[in-house]
Amino acid sequence: MLASKAHELIKELDRSRDTVLPPYNIETIRLCQLEANELFRQNYEDVQTVVQTNTDTSSATSAPTLMPTISIRHAAIQRIKRCLLAYVYHRMNKIKSLRWSIGPVLPEHMRNNLSIDELEFFSNYNQTLSSYMRSIGNNHSLDLTSFMIPPKKLFAHIKCIQDYGPYETSDGTIIQLTFNSEHYVLTSDAEHLIQRKIAEHIV
């Protein structure tokens, strides 16, 4: 069947939709490219035949019989191209999501599943995202990947687990953080203090 290898790539994406990104299927991609090149070569030869029949009336009857075959091959080439683009685009989005969910350093088993070009894409995307977060952090990097789920409550109840001293919240209020003191602060401030192990959340 025409474009069967390209269809296998799409089925592979569907099977791995909710799992770890599978290894880059370089062999199937190579076979898709070979098939597309061969179909293009056959179409080129048949088109040349059709062009020649326009000037040779003795063989004009054979030209119409080639047109359906040329059209089918052309449709198969377009299908292969769409499948390859979908495969690359899906993996590219998965790689971007890994940066947000895992961080700037991928585990070895994930890196082994990426092609050289995909590793370069991840590195460039990581640099772009890091540069953007530094540009909006007001003299310090603002990590946009830390809090991916919106808070259910605007304020959180926290308890200090160390003597920290004065702390300026995001709304400009100065609070004194002393050992065992309790405070109601914005959830964003609470998450920041909890991450720095200055306070703990009181349920």
C-alpha positions as CSV (number, residue, x, y, z in Angstrom):
1,M,0.0,0.0,0.0
2,L,1.3,3.5,-0.9
3,A,2.5,5.6,2.1
4,S,2.1,2.6,4.5
5,K,5.4,3.4,6.3
6,A,4.2,7.0,6.8
7,H,1.0,5.6,8.3
8,E,3.1,3.5,10.7
9,L,4.7,6.7,12.1
10,I,1.2,8.2,12.8
11,K,0.1,5.0,14.6
12,E,3.3,5.1,16.6
13,L,2.4,8.6,17.8
14,D,-1.0,7.5,18.7
15,R,0.3,4.6,20.8
16,S,2.7,6.8,22.7
17,R,0.3,9.7,23.2
18,D,0.3,9.4,27.0
19,T,3.7,7.8,27.5
20,V,7.3,8.8,27.4
21,L,8.5,10.0,24.0
22,P,9.6,6.9,22.1
23,P,13.0,6.7,20.2
24,Y,13.2,8.8,17.1
25,N,12.3,6.4,14.3
26,I,15.1,7.2,11.8
27,E,14.7,4.0,9.8
28,T,11.0,4.4,9.0
29,I,11.6,8.0,8.2
30,R,14.4,7.0,5.8
31,L,12.0,4.5,4.1
32,C,9.4,7.2,3.7
33,Q,11.9,9.5,2.1
34,L,13.0,6.7,-0.3
35,E,9.4,5.9,-1.2
36,A,8.6,9.6,-1.9
37,N,11.7,10.0,-4.1
38,E,10.8,6.9,-6.0
39,L,7.2,8.0,-6.6
40,F,8.5,11.4,-7.7
41,R,10.9,9.8,-10.1
42,Q,8.1,7.6,-11.6
43,N,5.8,10.6,-12.0
44,Y,8.6,12.6,-13.6
45,E,9.1,9.9,-16.2
46,D,5.3,9.6,-16.9
47,V,4.9,13.4,-17.1
48,Q,7.7,13.5,-19.7
49,T,5.8,10.8,-21.6
50,V,2.6,12.9,-21.5
51,V,4.5,16.0,-22.7
52,Q,6.0,14.1,-25.6
53,T,2.5,12.8,-26.7
54,N,1.4,16.4,-27.1
55,T,3.8,16.7,-30.0
56,D,3.4,13.1,-31.2
57,T,-0.1,12.4,-32.5
58,S,0.7,8.7,-33.1
59,S,0.9,8.0,-29.3
60,A,-1.6,10.4,-28.1
61,T,-4.0,7.7,-27.1
62,S,-1.6,6.5,-24.3
63,A,-1.4,9.9,-22.5
64,P,-4.8,9.9,-20.8
65,T,-4.2,6.4,-19.3
66,L,-1.2,7.8,-17.4
67,M,-3.0,10.7,-15.7
68,P,-4.8,8.8,-13.0
69,T,-1.6,7.0,-12.1
70,I,0.3,10.3,-11.9
71,S,-2.5,11.8,-9.7
72,I,-2.5,8.8,-7.3
73,R,1.3,8.9,-6.9
74,H,1.2,12.7,-6.3
75,A,-1.5,12.2,-3.6
76,A,0.7,9.5,-2.0
77,I,3.7,11.9,-2.0
78,Q,1.6,14.6,-0.3
79,R,0.3,12.1,2.3
80,I,3.9,11.0,3.1
81,K,4.9,14.7,3.5
82,R,2.0,15.4,5.8
83,C,2.7,12.3,8.0
84,L,6.4,13.2,8.3
85,L,5.5,16.8,9.2
86,A,2.9,15.6,11.8
87,Y,5.5,13.2,13.3
88,V,8.1,16.0,13.7
89,Y,5.6,18.6,14.9
90,H,4.2,16.2,17.6
91,R,7.6,15.3,18.9
92,M,8.7,19.0,18.9
93,N,5.7,19.8,21.1
94,K,6.5,16.9,23.4
95,I,10.1,18.1,23.7
96,K,8.9,21.6,24.7
97,S,6.6,20.1,27.3
98,L,9.5,18.2,28.8
99,R,11.3,21.4,29.4
100,W,8.3,22.7,31.4
101,S,7.6,19.5,33.3
102,I,11.2,18.2,34.0
103,G,13.5,21.2,33.6
104,P,16.6,22.2,31.7
105,V,18.4,18.8,32.1
106,L,16.8,15.7,30.6
107,P,17.4,12.3,32.1
108,E,19.8,10.1,30.2
109,H,17.0,7.6,29.1
110,M,15.0,10.5,27.6
111,R,18.0,12.0,25.8
112,N,18.8,8.7,24.2
113,N,15.3,8.8,22.6
114,L,16.0,12.1,20.8
115,S,17.7,12.7,17.5
116,I,20.7,15.0,17.2
117,D,18.4,17.7,15.7
118,E,15.9,17.2,18.5
119,L,18.6,17.6,21.1
120,E,19.7,20.8,19.5
121,F,16.1,22.0,19.4
122,F,15.7,21.3,23.1
123,S,18.9,23.2,23.9
124,N,17.8,26.2,21.8
125,Y,14.3,26.2,23.3
126,N,15.8,26.0,26.8
127,Q,18.1,29.0,26.2
128,T,15.2,31.0,24.7
129,L,12.9,30.2,27.7
130,S,15.7,31.0,30.2
131,S,16.5,34.3,28.5
132,Y,12.8,35.3,28.6
133,M,12.5,34.4,32.3
134,R,15.6,36.4,33.2
135,S,14.2,39.4,31.2
136,I,11.0,39.6,33.3
137,G,12.4,38.8,36.7
138,N,13.4,42.3,37.9
139,N,17.1,41.6,38.5
140,H,16.5,38.0,39.3
141,S,15.2,35.1,37.2
142,L,11.5,34.4,37.4
143,D,10.9,30.6,37.1
144,L,7.7,30.3,35.1
145,T,7.9,26.5,35.3
146,S,7.6,26.3,39.1
147,F,3.9,26.8,39.5
148,M,2.1,25.2,36.6
149,I,-1.3,24.6,38.4
150,P,-3.3,27.7,39.5
151,P,-3.9,27.9,43.3
152,K,-7.4,26.9,44.6
153,K,-7.2,29.6,47.2
154,L,-5.9,33.2,47.1
155,F,-4.3,33.1,50.5
156,A,-2.5,30.3,52.4
157,H,-1.8,29.7,56.1
158,I,1.9,29.2,56.8
159,K,4.1,28.6,59.8
160,C,7.7,29.7,59.9
161,I,10.3,27.0,60.6
162,Q,13.2,29.4,61.1
163,D,14.0,32.9,62.1
164,Y,14.2,34.8,58.8
165,G,13.4,38.4,59.8
166,P,11.5,40.9,57.7
167,Y,10.1,39.7,54.4
168,E,8.4,41.8,51.7
169,T,5.4,40.1,50.1
170,S,4.4,40.5,46.5
171,D,1.9,43.2,47.5
172,G,4.5,45.3,49.3
173,T,3.6,44.4,52.8
174,I,6.5,43.8,55.3
175,I,6.0,40.9,57.7
176,Q,8.3,39.5,60.4
177,L,9.1,35.9,59.9
178,T,10.2,34.4,63.2
179,F,10.4,30.8,64.3
180,N,6.9,29.3,64.9
181,S,5.1,32.5,63.8
182,E,2.0,32.0,61.7
183,H,0.8,34.2,58.8
184,Y,-1.8,34.4,56.1
185,V,-0.1,35.4,52.8
186,L,-0.8,35.2,49.1
187,T,-0.5,31.7,47.8
188,S,2.3,32.8,45.5
189,D,4.3,34.1,48.5
190,A,3.6,31.0,50.5
191,E,4.9,28.7,47.7
192,H,8.0,30.8,47.4
193,L,8.7,30.6,51.2
194,I,7.9,26.9,51.3
195,Q,10.3,26.2,48.4
196,R,13.1,28.0,50.2
197,K,12.3,26.0,53.4
198,I,11.5,29.1,55.4
199,A,8.0,28.1,56.1
200,E,5.6,25.2,55.9
201,H,2.0,25.0,54.9
202,I,-0.7,24.6,57.6
203,V,-3.6,22.5,56.4
